[in-house]
C-alpha cells in the first residue's frame, strides 16, 4: 500500500505584486444583433474590461462563438456588470433579442 504524504516546506522572504494600472480606456456601446458578435478583439495590452448589460439575456464567451451552449457567463438580469481582469483574448457575446445594449470599456 503506497501512501503519499505532503511535507510542509518553510519559505522566507516577501512577495509583492503591484496593482495593474491602466493609462487609457476605450468605451463603446454595442447593439445586439440576435446572434454571435464580437465585443472585444484580442488585445495583449488589455489590463481590464468592464461589460455593463442594461437589459436582455446574453451569453458571453471568453473566445469565439458565444451561444447558449458555449459560454463563459450567462447574463439574465438587467443592470449586470462583469469585470474581466485576466483575459486578453477575444470576447464574444450572443443576445437572444436584437436591439439590446451592452456598454464595453477596455482599459489598457
Rosetta blueprint (number, residue, H / E / L):
1 X L
2 X L
3 X L
4 X L
5 X L
6 X L
7 X L
8 X L
9 X L
10 X L
11 X L
12 X L
13 X L
14 X L
15 X L
16 X L
17 X L
18 X L
19 X L
20 X L
21 X L
22 X L
23 X L
24 X L
25 X E
26 X E
27 X E
28 X E
29 X E
30 X E
31 X E
32 X L
33 X L
34 X L
35 X L
36 X L
37 X E
38 X E
39 X E
40 X E
41 X L
42 X L
43 X L
44 X L
45 X L
46 X L
47 X L
48 X E
49 X E
50 X E
51 X E
52 X E
53 X E
54 X L
55 X L
56 X L
57 X L
58 X E
59 X E
60 X E
61 X E
62 X E
63 X E
64 X L
65 X L
66 X L
67 X E
68 X L
69 X L
70 X E
71 X L
72 X L
73 X E
74 X E
75 X E
76 X L
77 X L
78 X L
79 X L
80 X E
81 X E
82 X E
83 X E
84 X E
85 X L
86 X L
87 X L
88 X L
89 X L
90 X L
91 X E
92 X E
93 X E
94 X E
95 X E
96 X L
97 X L
98 X L
99 X L
100 X L
101 X E
102 X E
103 X E
104 X E
105 X E
106 X E
107 X E
108 X L
